[in-house]
Amino acid sequence: MRSRTMEEHRKIAPSMIKCAIITLSDSQSREHGTVEKPPSTDISGKILYENLKDKYQVIGYKLIGDDPENLIEAVNDMIRKGAMVIFTTGGTGISKKDITIETLRGLFEKELEGFGEIFRYESYKELGAGAILTRATAGIYKDSFIIALPGSPNAVKMGLSIIIDELGHIIKHVKEHQNR
């Protein structure tokens, strides 16, 4: 069943959306240092970059280690550059070094739990109960929309399939939030 209001919102949603990508990987950040575009070894970052640039404007990419301070700094840097949407990939698992979710939740003014719920449901349909190991989520911080995806290329593809066509609609609401 379609929502008439949601369809109306989509019609007036912005089409020019500035996106940024942050990949969290200790091993890749040591190997590559600072780069402007995803290196060939960052398959998930490349998937995000290629899919986003086809539909939106990609204004930044960072490859950082699994460190809360580095993540906060990278997010704030992307926001200063004008990012309306920031995708992170990596660091969403349950090991001690997986800090993405805890770090971002500490920043979020509003969390959009629905993204993580849908992501886990879709993962469950493909993977079974192992899907409970992902903690993918999304939220609003400083009038930007942040989506935290696992580091797996297949997970990134799935996350994109869920959210990419909804970004304009979400940004419309983020801008309304901004004006209040």
N, C-alpha and C positions, 0 to 999 in steps of 0.2 A: 504494500500500500504506500503510495507516494503522499508526501505532505505538501500541500499547496504553498504554505508559508516557506518551507525549505526551498522549494523550487523558485519562488520569488526572490529569496535571498541569494540563491546561486546566480540568478540573472543580473543582479546588481553588484555582485562580488568583484573585487579587483582582479584583473588578469595579469598585471605586471607585478610579479612577486619576486622579491630578492631573497635568495636562499643561500645558505652556507652549510658546509659539511665539516664535522670534526670526527676524526678517527682516533680511537684510543687503542694504542698497542705499544707496549714497552719495547718489544723486539723491533718493530718497524721504525719506531721513533729513534732508536739508537742507530739503526742502519741508515736511515735517510735524512735525519735532521729536519730542517725547515724546507718545505717544498710548497709550490703554489698550486699544483694539481696532483691528484692521486698518482703515486708511483705504480708501476705494473704489479707490484706485490700486494698493493692494497686493493684487492678485488672488490670488496664491499664498497669502499670509497669510490672506486671507478664506476660501479653500478649506479650509485647515487648520482655522481657527477654526470654521467651520460644521460640518464633518464631525466634529471632535473633540467639540464641545459636545453633539452629538446622542447620543454614546455615553459620554463621560467628562466630567470636570470640567476646564475650562480656567481656570487660576488666574493666568495672566500672558501678556502680549504685549509685545514690544519691537521697535522699528524702529530699527536702528543702521546706521552707515556700515561700510564694509569695512575694519575696523581690528582687528588681533588683540587689543589691550588691551580695546577695547570689547566684543568677543565674549566674552572670558574674564570680564569684569565682568558682562555680561548673563547668562551661564550660571550664575555663582556666585550672582547675585541671585535667579534663578529657583529654584535649589536651596534657598537660604535661605527662600524663600516656600513651600517644600514640594513643588516639582515632582518627580514621579517619572519623567516622560518629558518630554524637551525636543526639539521639532522645530526645526531651523534650515532656512531656505530662502534660497538665493542663495550666491554665492561659491564654487561647487564646480567651476568651469571651469578653464581653463588660462592665463588672462591673469594678469599680474603682480598685479593687484588682487584676484584670487580667493584669499582667505586662509583660508577656512573649514576646509578639510580639514587643512592643516598645523597650524592652531591647535588644532583638536579632537584630532588625533592626539597632539599634545603633552600633552594632558590625560588622554586615555583610559588607564585602568588595564587594560582589556580592549577590544580591537576586535572587532566582530562582522562580519568580512569578508563573510560569507554574504549580508547584506543588499545590499551593493554589487554582489556578483556576480549575484544574482537581478535586481536593478534593471537592471543593464547588459544582462543576457540578455533581459529583457522589452522594454527599449528597442530592442535590436538587432532583435527580431522586428517592431517597428513602424517603426524608422528606418533600419535597416541599419547599416553600419560606423561611421556618425557617432556611434553610442552610445559608442564608446571615449573620447569627449571628456568624459564625465561621470565624476566621482570620488565619487559618492554613497557614503556609508558610515554605520556606526553603531558605538556603543561605550558602555562603562560608565565613569562618572566620579562619584566621591563617592556611590555607590549610587543614581545616576540613570542612566537610559537615554537616550542622545542619538542622534537620527537626523538626518543631514545630507543634505538634498535640494537639487537644483538650484532655481533661481528660476523656471523655466518652469511655468506652471499645469498643463500636461499632465503634466510630470514629477512634480509634487506629487500629482496625482490617481493616477498610477501608483504612486508610493511609498506612498501611503495604502492603496491596494488590496492591496499586498503585506503591510503591517505592521499595519494597524489592528486586525484580529481576533486578532493574536498578542501584543498588548501585555500582557494579563493574564498570559499564560504567561511572557513575558520578565520581567515584574516579579516574579513568583513566584521565579524563579531569582536575580534581583538581590537580593531580600530574603534568600535563603539565603546568598548571597555575603556579605551585610552581617553576618550572624550568625556568620560563621566567624572 
